[in-house]
Amino acid sequence: MDYKKVFQETINQLYTEKRYRVFADLEQIVGAFPHAVWHDGVESREITVWCSNDYLGMGQHPDIIQALCTAAGNTGVGAGGTRNISGTSHYLVELEEELADLHHKEASLVFTSGFISNEASISTIAQLLPDCLILSDELNHASMIEGIRRSGAEKQVFRHSDPNHLERLLKTAGQERAKLIVFESIYSMDGDIAPIREIADLAEKYNAMTYLDEVHAVGMYGVRGGGITDRDHLTERIDIIEGTLAKAYGSLGGYITGPRSIIDAVRCYAPGFIFTTALPPSIAAAATAAIRHLKKSQRERTLQQRQAKQTKDALISAGLPVMPSQTHIVPVFVGNPALCTKATDHLLRQHSIYIQAINYPTVSQGKERLRITPTPFHDDVLIRMLQHALLETWNAIGISDFNSSAAG
Ligand SMILES: *Cc1c(COP(=O)(O)O)cnc(C)c1O
Protein backbone atom coordinates (compact mmCIF):
# COMPACT_ATOMS: atom_id res chain seq x y z
CA MET A 1 0.00 0.00 0.00
CA ASP A 2 1.43 3.35 -1.09
CA TYR A 3 -0.20 5.45 1.60
CA LYS A 4 0.89 8.86 0.34
CA LYS A 5 -0.33 8.07 -3.17
CA VAL A 6 -3.84 7.40 -1.89
CA PHE A 7 -4.00 10.86 -0.35
CA GLN A 8 -2.42 12.57 -3.36
CA GLU A 9 -5.02 10.97 -5.61
CA THR A 10 -7.89 12.26 -3.50
CA ILE A 11 -6.35 15.72 -3.74
CA ASN A 12 -5.93 15.36 -7.52
CA GLN A 13 -9.62 14.50 -7.73
CA LEU A 14 -10.41 17.88 -6.18
CA TYR A 15 -8.25 19.63 -8.79
CA THR A 16 -10.14 17.80 -11.53
CA GLU A 17 -13.46 18.90 -10.04
CA LYS A 18 -12.13 22.47 -9.72
CA ARG A 19 -12.80 22.56 -6.02
CA TYR A 20 -9.37 22.23 -4.47
CA ARG A 21 -9.37 24.68 -1.58
CA VAL A 22 -6.81 27.44 -1.18
CA PHE A 23 -6.93 29.66 1.89
CA ALA A 24 -6.23 33.36 1.61
CA ASP A 25 -3.32 34.29 3.90
CA LEU A 26 -4.68 37.32 5.74
CA GLU A 27 -3.74 39.56 8.61
CA GLN A 28 -6.51 41.60 10.20
CA ILE A 29 -5.68 45.17 11.18
CA VAL A 30 -7.29 46.52 14.33
CA GLY A 31 -9.04 49.79 13.59
CA ALA A 32 -9.07 49.23 9.83
CA PHE A 33 -11.87 46.65 9.58
CA PRO A 34 -12.92 45.42 6.98
CA HIS A 35 -9.45 45.94 5.52
CA ALA A 36 -6.73 43.36 6.03
CA VAL A 37 -3.26 42.60 4.73
CA TRP A 38 -3.11 39.82 2.16
CA HIS A 39 0.12 37.80 1.82
CA ASP A 40 0.36 35.94 -1.47
CA GLY A 41 3.80 34.45 -0.90
CA VAL A 42 5.53 37.13 -2.96
CA GLU A 43 4.03 40.42 -1.94
CA SER A 44 1.74 41.76 0.77
CA ARG A 45 -0.94 44.35 0.25
CA GLU A 46 -4.03 45.81 1.79
CA ILE A 47 -7.33 44.38 0.63
CA THR A 48 -11.02 44.70 1.56
CA VAL A 49 -12.67 41.63 3.05
CA TRP A 50 -16.29 41.07 1.99
CA CYS A 51 -16.85 37.60 3.36
CA SER A 52 -16.15 37.72 7.08
CA ASN A 53 -18.59 36.17 9.54
CA ASP A 54 -17.44 38.70 12.11
CA TYR A 55 -20.68 40.31 10.97
CA LEU A 56 -20.56 43.38 13.18
CA GLY A 57 -16.81 43.84 13.51
CA MET A 58 -17.02 42.98 17.21
CA GLY A 59 -13.74 41.07 17.00
CA GLN A 60 -12.04 44.46 16.87
CA HIS A 61 -14.27 46.42 19.20
CA PRO A 62 -12.05 48.25 21.73
CA ASP A 63 -14.20 47.16 24.72
CA ILE A 64 -14.03 43.52 23.65
CA ILE A 65 -10.26 43.60 23.15
CA GLN A 66 -9.96 45.30 26.54
CA ALA A 67 -12.08 42.60 28.20
CA LEU A 68 -9.87 39.89 26.69
CA CYS A 69 -6.61 41.57 27.71
CA THR A 70 -7.82 42.27 31.24
CA ALA A 71 -8.94 38.68 31.78
CA ALA A 72 -5.68 37.28 30.36
CA GLY A 73 -3.73 39.71 32.53
CA ASN A 74 -5.67 38.66 35.61
CA THR A 75 -5.94 34.91 35.13
CA GLY A 76 -3.45 33.89 32.45
CA VAL A 77 -3.84 32.36 29.02
CA GLY A 78 -5.15 28.79 29.20
CA ALA A 79 -8.07 27.25 31.07
CA GLY A 80 -5.73 24.65 32.53
CA GLY A 81 -7.80 21.61 31.70
CA THR A 82 -11.26 20.19 31.23
CA ARG A 83 -13.94 21.59 33.51
CA ASN A 84 -14.44 18.14 34.91
CA ILE A 85 -10.88 17.78 36.10
CA SER A 86 -9.62 21.30 36.65
CA GLY A 87 -12.69 23.29 37.60
CA THR A 88 -14.60 26.00 35.80
CA SER A 89 -13.22 29.46 35.28
CA HIS A 90 -15.42 32.11 36.84
CA TYR A 91 -15.48 33.89 33.47
CA LEU A 92 -17.21 30.85 31.96
CA VAL A 93 -19.80 30.83 34.75
CA GLU A 94 -20.55 34.48 34.00
CA LEU A 95 -20.74 33.79 30.28
CA GLU A 96 -23.24 30.96 30.79
CA GLU A 97 -25.43 33.17 32.99
CA GLU A 98 -25.33 35.84 30.32
CA LEU A 99 -26.34 33.36 27.60
CA ALA A 100 -29.22 31.86 29.59
CA ASP A 101 -30.48 35.40 30.18
CA LEU A 102 -30.04 36.32 26.51
CA HIS A 103 -32.43 33.56 25.44
CA HIS A 104 -34.66 33.65 28.53
CA LYS A 105 -33.75 30.06 29.34
CA GLU A 106 -33.01 28.32 32.64
CA ALA A 107 -29.48 27.30 31.80
CA SER A 108 -26.75 27.26 29.18
CA LEU A 109 -23.61 25.31 28.41
CA VAL A 110 -20.56 26.59 26.55
CA PHE A 111 -18.47 24.43 24.18
CA THR A 112 -15.19 25.07 22.39
CA SER A 113 -16.99 25.85 19.12
CA GLY A 114 -20.40 26.06 17.54
CA PHE A 115 -19.57 22.94 15.56
CA ILE A 116 -18.83 20.97 18.72
CA SER A 117 -21.91 22.33 20.47
CA ASN A 118 -24.15 20.95 17.70
CA GLU A 119 -22.31 17.67 17.34
CA ALA A 120 -22.11 16.99 21.07
CA SER A 121 -25.60 18.23 22.01
CA ILE A 122 -27.66 16.70 19.22
CA SER A 123 -25.92 13.33 19.55
CA THR A 124 -26.29 13.27 23.33
CA ILE A 125 -29.91 14.45 23.44
CA ALA A 126 -30.98 11.94 20.79
CA GLN A 127 -29.07 9.14 22.53
CA LEU A 128 -30.70 9.86 25.88
CA LEU A 129 -34.21 9.83 24.41
CA PRO A 130 -35.35 6.21 23.99
CA ASP A 131 -36.02 5.25 20.35
CA CYS A 132 -35.66 8.88 19.28
CA LEU A 133 -36.60 9.89 15.74
CA ILE A 134 -34.67 12.92 14.45
CA LEU A 135 -36.44 15.11 11.93
CA SER A 136 -33.82 17.15 10.13
CA ASP A 137 -34.14 19.98 7.59
CA GLU A 138 -32.43 18.94 4.36
CA LEU A 139 -30.14 21.99 4.37
CA ASN A 140 -28.87 21.65 7.93
CA HIS A 141 -25.24 22.50 8.66
CA ALA A 142 -22.55 19.80 8.63
CA SER A 143 -22.16 20.06 12.44
CA MET A 144 -25.81 19.10 12.94
CA ILE A 145 -25.53 16.25 10.46
CA GLU A 146 -22.48 14.95 12.36
CA GLY A 147 -24.44 15.11 15.62
CA ILE A 148 -27.32 13.19 14.08
CA ARG A 149 -24.95 10.56 12.68
CA ARG A 150 -23.13 10.13 15.98
CA SER A 151 -26.38 9.68 17.89
CA GLY A 152 -27.13 6.50 15.97
CA ALA A 153 -30.82 7.49 16.12
CA GLU A 154 -33.17 7.09 13.19
CA LYS A 155 -33.24 10.16 10.97
CA GLN A 156 -35.81 11.46 8.53
CA VAL A 157 -35.04 14.49 6.38
CA PHE A 158 -37.80 16.99 5.64
CA ARG A 159 -37.75 19.25 2.60
CA HIS A 160 -36.14 22.57 3.32
CA SER A 161 -38.38 24.78 5.48
CA ASP A 162 -41.44 22.75 4.46
CA PRO A 163 -43.87 22.40 7.41
CA ASN A 164 -46.27 20.28 5.35
CA HIS A 165 -43.65 17.66 4.72
CA LEU A 166 -42.54 17.83 8.35
CA GLU A 167 -46.13 17.33 9.49
CA ARG A 168 -46.53 14.18 7.40
CA LEU A 169 -43.41 12.71 9.02
CA LEU A 170 -44.55 13.70 12.51
CA LYS A 171 -47.99 12.21 11.96
CA THR A 172 -46.51 8.92 10.79
CA ALA A 173 -44.21 8.75 13.80
CA GLY A 174 -47.16 9.27 16.14
CA GLN A 175 -47.65 11.13 19.41
CA GLU A 176 -45.90 8.63 21.65
CA ARG A 177 -42.52 8.26 19.99
CA ALA A 178 -39.70 10.61 21.07
CA LYS A 179 -39.11 13.10 18.25
CA LEU A 180 -36.41 15.77 17.90
CA ILE A 181 -36.81 18.44 15.21
CA VAL A 182 -33.46 20.02 14.29
CA PHE A 183 -33.29 23.12 12.11
CA GLU A 184 -31.68 26.55 11.70
CA SER A 185 -33.24 30.00 11.98
CA ILE A 186 -31.13 31.55 9.22
CA TYR A 187 -29.66 29.36 6.50
CA SER A 188 -26.36 31.03 5.87
CA MET A 189 -25.78 30.25 2.20
CA ASP A 190 -29.13 31.52 0.85
CA GLY A 191 -29.92 33.92 3.68
CA ASP A 192 -33.48 32.61 4.12
CA ILE A 193 -35.36 32.30 7.42
CA ALA A 194 -37.09 29.14 8.63
CA PRO A 195 -40.83 29.12 9.43
CA ILE A 196 -40.04 28.87 13.14
CA ARG A 197 -43.59 29.58 14.36
CA GLU A 198 -45.13 26.90 12.12
CA ILE A 199 -42.51 24.36 13.15
CA ALA A 200 -43.05 25.19 16.84
CA ASP A 201 -46.82 24.76 16.33
CA LEU A 202 -46.23 21.33 14.82
CA ALA A 203 -43.86 20.37 17.61
CA GLU A 204 -46.56 21.24 20.11
CA LYS A 205 -49.28 19.44 18.19
CA TYR A 206 -47.28 16.22 17.84
CA ASN A 207 -45.36 16.44 21.10
CA ALA A 208 -41.89 16.80 19.59
CA MET A 209 -38.81 18.52 20.98
CA THR A 210 -37.23 21.40 19.03
CA TYR A 211 -33.53 22.22 18.56
CA LEU A 212 -32.77 25.45 16.72
CA ASP A 213 -29.37 26.61 15.42
CA GLU A 214 -29.33 30.43 15.62
CA VAL A 215 -25.64 30.72 14.74
CA HIS A 216 -26.16 33.28 11.96
CA ALA A 217 -28.70 35.31 13.90
CA VAL A 218 -27.42 35.75 17.45
CA GLY A 219 -26.12 39.24 18.06
CA MET A 220 -27.79 40.49 14.89
CA TYR A 221 -31.54 40.08 15.25
CA GLY A 222 -33.90 40.93 18.07
CA VAL A 223 -33.82 43.94 20.33
CA ARG A 224 -31.22 42.23 22.57
CA GLY A 225 -29.48 40.24 19.84
CA GLY A 226 -31.16 36.99 20.86
CA GLY A 227 -31.64 35.99 17.23
CA ILE A 228 -34.74 35.49 15.08
CA THR A 229 -36.56 33.92 18.05
CA ASP A 230 -35.90 37.16 19.95
CA ARG A 231 -37.06 39.33 17.04
CA ASP A 232 -40.24 37.29 16.49
CA HIS A 233 -40.96 36.58 20.18
CA LEU A 234 -40.61 32.83 19.75
CA THR A 235 -37.91 32.16 22.33
CA GLU A 236 -40.27 30.36 24.69
CA ARG A 237 -41.57 28.13 21.92
CA ILE A 238 -38.22 26.46 21.19
CA ASP A 239 -36.72 23.92 23.61
CA ILE A 240 -33.03 24.24 22.78
CA ILE A 241 -31.43 27.28 21.15
CA GLU A 242 -27.86 26.83 19.94
CA GLY A 243 -25.50 29.61 18.96
CA THR A 244 -21.90 30.60 18.35
CA LEU A 245 -19.66 33.14 19.99
CA ALA A 246 -17.45 33.23 16.90
CA LYS A 247 -19.56 35.09 14.36
CA ALA A 248 -21.44 38.26 15.41
CA TYR A 249 -19.83 38.07 18.86
CA GLY A 250 -16.40 38.12 17.25
CA SER A 251 -14.79 35.61 19.63
CA LEU A 252 -14.73 31.80 19.80
CA GLY A 253 -16.94 29.06 21.20
CA GLY A 254 -20.45 27.67 20.92
CA TYR A 255 -23.34 27.05 23.29
CA ILE A 256 -26.77 25.63 23.92
CA THR A 257 -29.48 27.11 26.13
CA GLY A 258 -32.68 25.51 27.37
CA PRO A 259 -34.40 23.79 30.30
CA ARG A 260 -32.02 23.02 33.18
CA SER A 261 -32.59 19.25 33.08
CA ILE A 262 -31.62 18.97 29.41
CA ILE A 263 -28.58 21.24 29.69
CA ASP A 264 -27.45 19.35 32.78
CA ALA A 265 -27.80 16.00 31.05
CA VAL A 266 -25.67 17.18 28.11
CA ARG A 267 -23.10 18.52 30.59
CA CYS A 268 -22.90 15.12 32.27
CA TYR A 269 -23.10 12.84 29.22
CA ALA A 270 -21.55 14.54 26.16
CA PRO A 271 -17.97 13.36 25.46
CA GLY A 272 -17.41 16.41 23.22
CA PHE A 273 -18.00 18.56 26.27
CA ILE A 274 -16.42 16.44 29.01
CA PHE A 275 -13.14 15.35 27.46
CA THR A 276 -11.77 18.60 26.10
CA THR A 277 -10.10 21.62 27.66
CA ALA A 278 -12.44 24.51 28.36
CA LEU A 279 -12.32 27.84 26.52
CA PRO A 280 -9.66 30.19 27.88
CA PRO A 281 -11.04 32.67 30.46
CA SER A 282 -9.98 35.58 28.24
CA ILE A 283 -12.09 34.31 25.33
CA ALA A 284 -15.05 33.84 27.67
CA ALA A 285 -14.59 37.38 28.98
CA ALA A 286 -14.45 38.78 25.45
CA ALA A 287 -17.62 36.91 24.47
CA THR A 288 -19.45 38.12 27.59
CA ALA A 289 -18.45 41.70 26.83
CA ALA A 290 -19.70 41.36 23.23
CA ILE A 291 -23.03 39.85 24.32
CA ARG A 292 -23.55 42.57 26.94
CA HIS A 293 -22.70 45.27 24.42
CA LEU A 294 -25.08 43.91 21.79
CA LYS A 295 -27.87 43.42 24.33
CA LYS A 296 -28.03 47.19 24.69
CA SER A 297 -26.66 48.71 21.51
CA GLN A 298 -28.86 48.77 18.37
CA ARG A 299 -26.30 50.78 16.41
CA GLU A 300 -24.34 47.88 14.91
CA ARG A 301 -27.48 45.90 13.99
CA THR A 302 -29.21 48.86 12.37
CA LEU A 303 -26.17 49.88 10.38
CA GLN A 304 -25.47 46.33 9.28
CA GLN A 305 -29.03 45.95 7.97
CA ARG A 306 -28.72 49.26 6.15
CA GLN A 307 -25.40 48.38 4.50
CA ALA A 308 -26.66 44.92 3.54
CA LYS A 309 -29.67 46.51 1.86
CA GLN A 310 -27.46 49.11 0.14
CA THR A 311 -25.23 46.33 -1.15
CA LYS A 312 -28.14 44.28 -2.50
CA ASP A 313 -29.65 47.34 -4.18
CA ALA A 314 -26.33 48.37 -5.74
CA LEU A 315 -25.63 44.91 -7.14
CA ILE A 316 -29.19 44.36 -8.37
CA SER A 317 -29.25 47.75 -10.09
CA ALA A 318 -26.01 46.79 -11.85
CA GLY A 319 -27.76 43.70 -13.21
CA LEU A 320 -25.74 41.23 -11.15
CA PRO A 321 -27.51 37.94 -10.27
CA VAL A 322 -28.14 38.56 -6.58
CA MET A 323 -30.02 35.60 -5.16
CA PRO A 324 -33.12 36.53 -3.14
CA SER A 325 -32.24 36.72 0.57
CA GLN A 326 -34.35 37.77 3.54
CA THR A 327 -31.34 38.62 5.66
CA HIS A 328 -27.98 40.37 5.86
CA ILE A 329 -26.42 37.71 3.59
CA VAL A 330 -25.92 38.66 -0.06
CA PRO A 331 -25.31 35.63 -2.31
CA VAL A 332 -24.38 36.29 -5.94
CA PHE A 333 -25.01 33.38 -8.27
CA VAL A 334 -22.25 31.90 -10.43
CA GLY A 335 -23.33 28.29 -11.00
CA ASN A 336 -19.95 26.81 -11.92
CA PRO A 337 -17.07 25.88 -9.59
CA ALA A 338 -14.21 26.82 -11.94
CA LEU A 339 -15.71 30.23 -12.74
CA CYS A 340 -16.49 30.80 -9.08
CA THR A 341 -12.88 30.15 -8.04
CA LYS A 342 -11.70 32.29 -10.96
CA ALA A 343 -13.93 35.16 -9.83
CA THR A 344 -12.46 35.02 -6.32
CA ASP A 345 -8.95 35.06 -7.75
CA HIS A 346 -9.66 37.90 -10.15
CA LEU A 347 -11.33 40.04 -7.49
CA LEU A 348 -8.37 39.58 -5.17
CA ARG A 349 -5.63 40.18 -7.72
CA GLN A 350 -7.25 42.89 -9.83
CA HIS A 351 -9.43 44.67 -7.30
CA SER A 352 -7.91 43.87 -3.89
CA ILE A 353 -11.31 42.52 -2.82
CA TYR A 354 -11.63 39.20 -1.04
CA ILE A 355 -14.84 37.20 -1.47
CA GLN A 356 -14.43 33.47 -1.03
CA ALA A 357 -15.92 31.20 -3.71
CA ILE A 358 -18.57 28.91 -2.25
CA ASN A 359 -18.42 25.57 -4.01
CA TYR A 360 -19.62 22.00 -3.40
CA PRO A 361 -20.01 20.51 -0.78
CA THR A 362 -20.83 23.75 1.06
CA VAL A 363 -23.58 24.27 -1.53
CA SER A 364 -24.91 21.71 -4.01
CA GLN A 365 -23.36 21.38 -7.47
CA GLY A 366 -24.62 24.01 -9.91
CA LYS A 367 -25.39 26.39 -7.03
CA GLU A 368 -21.85 27.81 -6.72
CA ARG A 369 -21.80 31.44 -5.66
CA LEU A 370 -19.98 34.33 -4.08
CA ARG A 371 -21.31 34.92 -0.59
CA ILE A 372 -21.05 38.55 0.43
CA THR A 373 -21.45 39.66 4.04
CA PRO A 374 -21.66 43.45 4.44
CA THR A 375 -20.92 44.79 7.90
CA PRO A 376 -21.55 48.21 9.48
CA PHE A 377 -18.02 49.06 8.34
CA HIS A 378 -18.64 48.52 4.62
CA ASP A 379 -19.60 52.11 3.82
CA ASP A 380 -21.30 53.39 0.69
CA VAL A 381 -17.97 54.12 -1.02
CA LEU A 382 -16.82 50.53 -0.50
CA ILE A 383 -20.16 49.29 -1.80
CA ARG A 384 -19.74 51.31 -5.01
CA MET A 385 -16.22 49.91 -5.43
CA LEU A 386 -17.60 46.40 -4.94
CA GLN A 387 -20.28 47.00 -7.56
CA HIS A 388 -17.72 48.11 -10.15
CA ALA A 389 -15.30 45.31 -9.32
CA LEU A 390 -17.98 42.62 -9.64
CA LEU A 391 -19.24 44.00 -12.95
CA GLU A 392 -15.72 44.11 -14.36
CA THR A 393 -15.06 40.58 -13.09
CA TRP A 394 -18.30 39.21 -14.54
CA ASN A 395 -17.32 40.54 -17.97
CA ALA A 396 -13.61 39.73 -17.75
CA ILE A 397 -14.03 36.05 -16.96
CA GLY A 398 -17.24 35.53 -18.90
CA ILE A 399 -19.72 34.71 -16.14
CA SER A 400 -22.34 36.85 -17.87
CA ASP A 401 -22.03 34.73 -21.02
CA PHE A 402 -22.01 31.49 -19.10
CA ASN A 403 -25.10 32.33 -17.15
CA SER A 404 -26.99 35.38 -18.32
CA SER A 405 -30.12 34.75 -16.30
CA ALA A 406 -30.37 35.58 -12.62
CA ALA A 407 -30.76 32.72 -10.19
CA GLY A 408 -33.87 31.65 -8.38
C1 LIG B 1 -20.48 28.29 11.47
C2 LIG B 1 -21.64 27.42 11.80
C3 LIG B 1 -21.61 26.57 12.90
C4 LIG B 1 -20.35 26.32 13.67
O1 LIG B 1 -20.02 27.39 14.47
P1 LIG B 1 -18.48 27.60 14.87
O2 LIG B 1 -18.54 28.38 16.12
O3 LIG B 1 -17.85 28.32 13.72
O4 LIG B 1 -17.87 26.24 15.05
C5 LIG B 1 -22.77 25.91 13.27
N1 LIG B 1 -23.91 26.06 12.57
C6 LIG B 1 -23.96 26.84 11.46
C7 LIG B 1 -25.25 26.96 10.73
C8 LIG B 1 -22.83 27.52 11.04
O5 LIG B 1 -22.87 28.25 9.94
The ligand as an ORCA input file, in Angstrom:
! r2SCAN-3c Opt
* xyz 0 1
  C     -20.483     28.292     11.470
  C     -21.643     27.424     11.795
  C     -21.609     26.571     12.897
  C     -20.347     26.324     13.668
  O     -20.018     27.387     14.467
  P     -18.479     27.596     14.871
  O     -18.540     28.384     16.117
  O     -17.853     28.319     13.718
  O     -17.873     26.244     15.049
  C     -22.767     25.911     13.270
  N     -23.908     26.062     12.570
  C     -23.960     26.844     11.462
  C     -25.252     26.955     10.733
  C     -22.828     27.522     11.038
  O     -22.875     28.252      9.943
*
